[in-house]
Amino acid sequence: MKEFLILGPGCFNCKKLAENTEKAAKDLGIQYQLFKVSDITAITGFGVRRTPALAVDGKVVVQGRVPTPEELKTLLA
Protein backbone atom coordinates (compact mmCIF):
# COMPACT_ATOMS: atom_id res chain seq x y z
CA MET A 1 0.00 0.00 0.00
CA LYS A 2 1.33 3.41 -0.99
CA GLU A 3 1.46 6.33 1.42
CA PHE A 4 0.75 9.79 -0.01
CA LEU A 5 1.51 12.91 2.00
CA ILE A 6 0.08 16.25 0.94
CA LEU A 7 2.45 18.84 2.40
CA GLY A 8 1.02 22.33 2.80
CA PRO A 9 -1.04 24.68 4.97
CA GLY A 10 -4.41 23.43 3.73
CA CYS A 11 -4.89 26.07 1.03
CA PHE A 12 -6.97 25.67 -2.15
CA ASN A 13 -3.96 24.29 -4.05
CA CYS A 14 -3.31 21.75 -1.30
CA LYS A 15 -6.89 20.51 -1.54
CA LYS A 16 -6.67 20.38 -5.34
CA LEU A 17 -3.42 18.38 -5.16
CA ALA A 18 -5.09 15.90 -2.79
CA GLU A 19 -8.09 15.61 -5.11
CA ASN A 20 -5.93 15.09 -8.21
CA THR A 21 -3.72 12.56 -6.40
CA GLU A 22 -6.74 10.52 -5.28
CA LYS A 23 -8.18 10.54 -8.81
CA ALA A 24 -4.90 9.39 -10.34
CA ALA A 25 -4.43 6.63 -7.76
CA LYS A 26 -7.99 5.38 -8.22
CA ASP A 27 -7.64 5.42 -12.01
CA LEU A 28 -4.45 3.33 -11.68
CA GLY A 29 -6.02 0.96 -9.13
CA ILE A 30 -3.40 1.79 -6.50
CA GLN A 31 -4.18 1.01 -2.89
CA TYR A 32 -3.15 4.00 -0.82
CA GLN A 33 -3.45 6.01 2.34
CA LEU A 34 -3.50 9.79 2.02
CA PHE A 35 -2.38 12.07 4.83
CA LYS A 36 -2.27 15.84 5.03
CA VAL A 37 0.70 17.45 6.77
CA SER A 38 0.34 21.13 7.67
CA ASP A 39 3.04 21.48 10.33
CA ILE A 40 5.70 23.79 8.85
CA THR A 41 8.53 22.05 10.71
CA ALA A 42 7.48 18.67 9.32
CA ILE A 43 7.13 20.15 5.82
CA THR A 44 10.58 21.74 5.86
CA GLY A 45 11.93 18.45 7.23
CA PHE A 46 11.17 16.99 3.81
CA GLY A 47 13.25 19.73 2.19
CA VAL A 48 10.15 21.37 0.74
CA ARG A 49 10.58 25.08 0.00
CA ARG A 50 7.30 25.68 -1.85
CA THR A 51 3.89 24.21 -1.18
CA PRO A 52 1.85 22.34 -2.03
CA ALA A 53 4.02 19.26 -2.26
CA LEU A 54 3.39 15.56 -2.64
CA ALA A 55 5.50 12.87 -1.04
CA VAL A 56 5.06 9.23 -2.06
CA ASP A 57 6.31 6.72 0.46
CA GLY A 58 8.40 9.47 2.10
CA LYS A 59 9.97 10.84 -1.10
CA VAL A 60 8.92 14.26 -2.42
CA VAL A 61 7.92 13.89 -6.07
CA VAL A 62 6.47 17.35 -6.75
CA GLN A 63 6.44 20.72 -5.03
CA GLY A 64 5.25 24.25 -5.67
CA ARG A 65 2.55 23.33 -8.18
CA VAL A 66 -0.55 21.22 -8.77
CA PRO A 67 -0.03 18.58 -11.46
CA THR A 68 -3.00 17.28 -13.43
CA PRO A 69 -4.32 13.80 -12.65
CA GLU A 70 -2.76 12.61 -15.94
CA GLU A 71 0.68 13.88 -14.94
CA LEU A 72 0.28 12.37 -11.49
CA LYS A 73 -0.45 8.97 -13.02
CA THR A 74 3.07 9.04 -14.50
CA LEU A 75 4.58 10.02 -11.15
CA LEU A 76 2.64 7.38 -9.21
CA ALA A 77 3.02 4.45 -11.62
DSSP file (Angstrom, degrees, kcal/mol; ACC not computed):
  #  RESIDUE AA STRUCTURE BP1 BP2  ACC     N-H-->O    O-->H-N    N-H-->O    O-->H-N    TCO  KAPPA ALPHA  PHI   PSI    X-CA   Y-CA   Z-CA
    1    1 A M              0   0    0      0, 0.0    31,-0.2     0, 0.0     2,-0.2   0.000 360.0 360.0 360.0 131.9    0.0    0.0    0.0
    2    2 A K  E     -a   32   0A   0     29,-2.5    31,-1.9    54,-0.0     2,-0.5  -0.496 360.0-143.5 -81.4 151.4    1.3    3.4   -1.0
    3    3 A E  E     -a   33   0A   0     29,-0.2    54,-3.2    -2,-0.2     2,-0.5  -0.975  14.4-167.3-117.5 120.0    1.5    6.3    1.4
    4    4 A F  E     -aB  34  56A   0     29,-3.1    31,-2.9    -2,-0.5     2,-0.5  -0.912   0.8-165.6-107.8 130.7    0.7    9.8    0.0
    5    5 A L  E     -aB  35  55A   0     50,-2.6    50,-2.4    -2,-0.5     2,-0.7  -0.972   8.7-155.4-116.4 122.7    1.5   12.9    2.0
    6    6 A I  E     -aB  36  54A   0     29,-3.0    31,-3.2    -2,-0.5     2,-0.6  -0.880  16.7-159.0 -93.5 116.3    0.1   16.3    0.9
    7    7 A L  E     +aB  37  53A   0     46,-2.8    46,-1.7    -2,-0.7    31,-0.2  -0.870  42.3  83.2-104.4 115.2    2.5   18.8    2.4
    8    8 A G  S    S-     0   0    0     29,-2.6    -2,-0.1    -2,-0.6    31,-0.0  -0.936  84.7 -81.8 168.3 172.0    1.0   22.3    2.8
    9    9 A P  S    S-     0   0    0      0, 0.0    29,-0.1     0, 0.0    31,-0.0   0.496  74.0 -94.8 -77.1  -3.0   -1.0   24.7    5.0
   10   10 A G  S    S+     0   0    0     27,-0.1    28,-0.1     1,-0.1    -2,-0.0   0.680  73.2 153.6  97.9  20.5   -4.4   23.4    3.7
   11   11 A C     >  -     0   0    0      1,-0.1     4,-2.1     4,-0.0     5,-0.2  -0.063  63.3 -89.2 -73.5 178.0   -4.9   26.1    1.0
   12   12 A F  H  > S+     0   0    0      1,-0.2     4,-2.4     2,-0.2     5,-0.2   0.912 128.9  51.2 -55.8 -45.8   -7.0   25.7   -2.1
   13   13 A N  H  > S+     0   0    0      1,-0.2     4,-2.4     2,-0.2    -1,-0.2   0.849 107.3  53.6 -64.4 -33.9   -4.0   24.3   -4.1
   14   14 A C  H  > S+     0   0    0      2,-0.2     4,-2.1     1,-0.2    -1,-0.2   0.928 110.6  46.5 -64.1 -44.5   -3.3   21.7   -1.3
   15   15 A K  H  X S+     0   0    0     -4,-2.1     4,-2.3     1,-0.2    -2,-0.2   0.886 112.3  50.4 -65.1 -39.2   -6.9   20.5   -1.5
   16   16 A K  H  X S+     0   0    0     -4,-2.4     4,-2.8     2,-0.2     5,-0.2   0.891 108.9  51.6 -67.0 -39.5   -6.7   20.4   -5.3
   17   17 A L  H  X S+     0   0    0     -4,-2.4     4,-2.4     2,-0.2    -2,-0.2   0.910 110.7  48.6 -62.6 -42.1   -3.4   18.4   -5.2
   18   18 A A  H  X S+     0   0    0     -4,-2.1     4,-2.4     2,-0.2    -2,-0.2   0.925 112.7  48.3 -62.1 -44.8   -5.1   15.9   -2.8
   19   19 A E  H  X S+     0   0    0     -4,-2.3     4,-2.1     1,-0.2    -2,-0.2   0.925 113.8  45.7 -62.3 -46.5   -8.1   15.6   -5.1
   20   20 A N  H  X S+     0   0    0     -4,-2.8     4,-2.4     2,-0.2    -1,-0.2   0.875 112.2  51.9 -65.7 -37.7   -5.9   15.1   -8.2
   21   21 A T  H  X S+     0   0    0     -4,-2.4     4,-2.6    -5,-0.2     5,-0.2   0.922 110.0  48.5 -64.9 -44.5   -3.7   12.6   -6.4
   22   22 A E  H  X S+     0   0    0     -4,-2.4     4,-2.5     2,-0.2     5,-0.2   0.907 111.7  49.9 -62.7 -41.8   -6.7   10.5   -5.3
   23   23 A K  H  X S+     0   0    0     -4,-2.1     4,-2.6     2,-0.2    -2,-0.2   0.938 112.2  47.1 -62.4 -46.7   -8.2   10.5   -8.8
   24   24 A A  H  X S+     0   0    0     -4,-2.4     4,-1.9     1,-0.2    -2,-0.2   0.925 113.2  48.4 -61.4 -45.4   -4.9    9.4  -10.3
   25   25 A A  H  X>S+     0   0    0     -4,-2.6     5,-2.6     1,-0.2     4,-0.8   0.906 113.0  47.6 -63.4 -42.0   -4.4    6.6   -7.8
   26   26 A K  H ><5S+     0   0    0     -4,-2.5     3,-0.7     1,-0.2    -1,-0.2   0.910 110.1  52.4 -65.8 -41.5   -8.0    5.4   -8.2
   27   27 A D  H 3<5S+     0   0    0     -4,-2.6    -1,-0.2     1,-0.2    -2,-0.2   0.852 113.4  44.8 -62.1 -33.8   -7.6    5.4  -12.0
   28   28 A L  H 3<5S-     0   0    0     -4,-1.9    -1,-0.2    -5,-0.2    -2,-0.2   0.555 112.0-120.9 -86.2  -8.8   -4.5    3.3  -11.7
   29   29 A G  T <<5 +     0   0    0     -4,-0.8     2,-0.4    -3,-0.7    -3,-0.2   0.777  54.9 160.9  74.3  26.7   -6.0    1.0   -9.1
   30   30 A I      < -     0   0    0     -5,-2.6     2,-0.4    -6,-0.2    -1,-0.2  -0.652  38.5-135.2 -83.6 132.4   -3.4    1.8   -6.5
   31   31 A Q        +     0   0    0     -2,-0.4   -29,-2.5     2,-0.0     2,-0.3  -0.750  43.8 158.2 -81.9 132.7   -4.2    1.0   -2.9
   32   32 A Y  E     -a    2   0A   0     -2,-0.4     2,-0.4   -31,-0.2   -29,-0.2  -0.962  42.9-139.1-152.2 163.6   -3.1    4.0   -0.8
   33   33 A Q  E     -a    3   0A   0    -31,-1.9   -29,-3.1    -2,-0.3     2,-0.5  -0.995  23.9-154.3-123.7 135.1   -3.4    6.0    2.3
   34   34 A L  E     -a    4   0A   0     -2,-0.4     2,-0.4   -31,-0.2   -29,-0.2  -0.946  13.4-179.3-116.4 129.2   -3.5    9.8    2.0
   35   35 A F  E     -a    5   0A   0    -31,-2.9   -29,-3.0    -2,-0.5     2,-0.5  -0.937  19.2-140.8-125.0 148.0   -2.4   12.1    4.8
   36   36 A K  E     -a    6   0A   0     -2,-0.4     2,-0.5   -31,-0.2   -29,-0.2  -0.941  13.5-165.8-110.9 127.9   -2.3   15.8    5.0
   37   37 A V  E     +a    7   0A   0    -31,-3.2   -29,-2.6    -2,-0.5   -27,-0.1  -0.956  19.9 160.8-116.3 116.8    0.7   17.5    6.8
   38   38 A S        +     0   0    0     -2,-0.5     2,-0.5   -31,-0.2    -1,-0.1   0.479  37.7 113.6-113.8  -5.9    0.3   21.1    7.7
   39   39 A D     >  -     0   0    0      1,-0.2     4,-2.5     2,-0.1     3,-0.2  -0.564  59.3-147.9 -71.5 120.2    3.0   21.5   10.3
   40   40 A I  H  > S+     0   0    0     -2,-0.5     4,-2.7     1,-0.2     5,-0.2   0.834  96.1  53.9 -61.3 -35.3    5.7   23.8    8.9
   41   41 A T  H  > S+     0   0    0      2,-0.2     4,-1.5     1,-0.2    -1,-0.2   0.914 110.8  45.9 -65.4 -42.6    8.5   22.1   10.7
   42   42 A A  H  > S+     0   0    0     -3,-0.2     4,-0.7     2,-0.2    -2,-0.2   0.903 112.9  51.2 -65.5 -41.2    7.5   18.7    9.3
   43   43 A I  H ><>S+     0   0    0     -4,-2.5     5,-1.3     1,-0.2     3,-1.3   0.941 111.3  45.7 -62.8 -48.4    7.1   20.2    5.8
   44   44 A T  H ><5S+     0   0    0     -4,-2.7     3,-1.9     1,-0.3    -1,-0.2   0.787 101.2  69.2 -67.4 -24.9   10.6   21.7    5.9
   45   45 A G  H 3<5S+     0   0    0     -4,-1.5    -1,-0.3     1,-0.3    -2,-0.2   0.752  96.0  54.3 -61.6 -24.0   11.9   18.5    7.2
   46   46 A F  T <<5S-     0   0    0     -3,-1.3    -1,-0.3    -4,-0.7    14,-0.2   0.468 122.3-110.0 -85.2  -3.2   11.2   17.0    3.8
   47   47 A G  T < 5 +     0   0    0     -3,-1.9     2,-0.4     1,-0.3    -3,-0.2   0.611  65.2 156.1  83.8  12.6   13.3   19.7    2.2
   48   48 A V      < +     0   0    0     -5,-1.3    -1,-0.3     1,-0.2     3,-0.1  -0.596  19.1 171.7 -78.8 129.1   10.2   21.4    0.7
   49   49 A R        +     0   0    0     -2,-0.4     2,-0.4     1,-0.3    -1,-0.2   0.658  68.8  37.3-105.8 -26.4   10.6   25.1    0.0
   50   50 A R  S    S-     0   0    0      2,-0.1    14,-0.8    15,-0.0    -1,-0.3  -0.994  87.5-106.7-132.4 134.6    7.3   25.7   -1.9
   51   51 A T  S    S+     0   0    0     -2,-0.4     2,-0.1    12,-0.2   -43,-0.1  -0.715  82.1  52.8-105.7 160.6    3.9   24.2   -1.2
   52   52 A P  S    S+     0   0    0      0, 0.0    12,-2.1     0, 0.0    13,-0.8   0.576  71.2 167.7 -76.4 162.5    1.9   22.3   -2.0
   53   53 A A  E     -BC   7  63A   0    -46,-1.7   -46,-2.8    10,-0.3     2,-0.5  -0.961  25.7-145.0-138.0 156.8    4.0   19.3   -2.3
   54   54 A L  E     -BC   6  62A   0      8,-2.5     7,-2.9    -2,-0.3     8,-1.2  -0.990  10.2-168.9-125.8 126.8    3.4   15.6   -2.6
   55   55 A A  E     -BC   5  60A   0    -50,-2.4   -50,-2.6    -2,-0.5     2,-0.6  -0.954   6.2-158.9-112.4 134.4    5.5   12.9   -1.0
   56   56 A V  E >  S-BC   4  59A   0      3,-2.9     3,-1.7    -2,-0.4   -52,-0.2  -0.961  79.4 -18.3-114.8 118.7    5.1    9.2   -2.1
   57   57 A D  T 3  S-     0   0    0    -54,-3.2    -1,-0.2    -2,-0.6   -53,-0.1   0.878 132.6 -48.2  50.5  41.9    6.3    6.7    0.5
   58   58 A G  T 3  S+     0   0    0    -55,-0.4     2,-0.5     1,-0.2    -1,-0.3   0.361 116.9 109.3  87.7  -4.6    8.4    9.5    2.1
   59   59 A K  E <   -C   56   0A   0     -3,-1.7    -3,-2.9     2,-0.0     2,-0.4  -0.919  68.8-127.6-110.5 125.6   10.0   10.8   -1.1
   60   60 A V  E     +C   55   0A   0     -2,-0.5    -5,-0.3    -5,-0.3     3,-0.1  -0.548  31.3 171.6 -71.0 124.5    8.9   14.3   -2.4
   61   61 A V  E     +     0   0A   0     -7,-2.9     2,-0.3    -2,-0.4    -1,-0.2   0.607  64.7  12.9-109.9 -18.4    7.9   13.9   -6.1
   62   62 A V  E     +C   54   0A   0     -8,-1.2    -8,-2.5     5,-0.0    -1,-0.4  -0.976  61.8 174.9-156.5 145.1    6.5   17.3   -6.8
   63   63 A Q  E     +C   53   0A   0     -2,-0.3   -10,-0.3   -10,-0.2   -12,-0.2  -0.995  59.4  24.0-151.4 149.6    6.4   20.7   -5.0
   64   64 A G  S    S+     0   0    0    -12,-2.1     2,-0.3   -14,-0.8   -13,-0.2   0.566 109.6  55.2  79.1   9.7    5.3   24.3   -5.7
   65   65 A R  S    S-     0   0    0    -13,-0.8    -1,-0.2   -15,-0.2   -15,-0.0  -0.977  77.1-114.9-161.1 170.5    2.6   23.3   -8.2
   66   66 A V        -     0   0    0     -2,-0.3   -52,-0.0    -3,-0.1   -13,-0.0  -0.894  31.5-153.9-117.7 100.4   -0.5   21.2   -8.8
   67   67 A P        -     0   0    0      0, 0.0   -47,-0.1     0, 0.0    -5,-0.0  -0.316  24.1-105.5 -68.3 155.0    0.0   18.6  -11.5
   68   68 A T     >  -     0   0    0      1,-0.1     4,-2.4   -48,-0.0     5,-0.2  -0.329  32.4-106.5 -70.4 161.2   -3.0   17.3  -13.4
   69   69 A P  H  > S+     0   0    0      0, 0.0     4,-1.8     0, 0.0     5,-0.1   0.876 122.2  55.5 -57.1 -36.0   -4.3   13.8  -12.7
   70   70 A E  H  > S+     0   0    0      2,-0.2     4,-1.1     1,-0.2   -50,-0.0   0.919 108.9  45.4 -63.5 -43.7   -2.8   12.6  -15.9
   71   71 A E  H  > S+     0   0    0      1,-0.2     4,-1.5     2,-0.2     3,-0.4   0.892 110.7  54.6 -66.1 -38.7    0.7   13.9  -14.9
   72   72 A L  H  X S+     0   0    0     -4,-2.4     4,-2.5     1,-0.2     5,-0.2   0.837  98.3  62.7 -64.3 -32.8    0.3   12.4  -11.5
   73   73 A K  H  X S+     0   0    0     -4,-1.8     4,-1.8     1,-0.2    -1,-0.2   0.903 104.3  48.5 -58.4 -40.0   -0.4    9.0  -13.0
   74   74 A T  H  < S+     0   0    0     -4,-1.1    -1,-0.2    -3,-0.4    -2,-0.2   0.902 113.2  47.0 -65.9 -40.9    3.1    9.0  -14.5
   75   75 A L  H  < S+     0   0    0     -4,-1.5    -2,-0.2     1,-0.2    -1,-0.2   0.832 117.4  42.3 -70.2 -32.4    4.6   10.0  -11.1
   76   76 A L  H  <        0   0    0     -4,-2.5    -1,-0.2     1,-0.2    -2,-0.2   0.728 360.0 360.0 -88.0 -23.1    2.6    7.4   -9.2
   77   77 A A     <        0   0    0     -4,-1.8    -1,-0.2    -5,-0.2    -2,-0.1   0.503 360.0 360.0 -71.3 360.0    3.0    4.5  -11.6
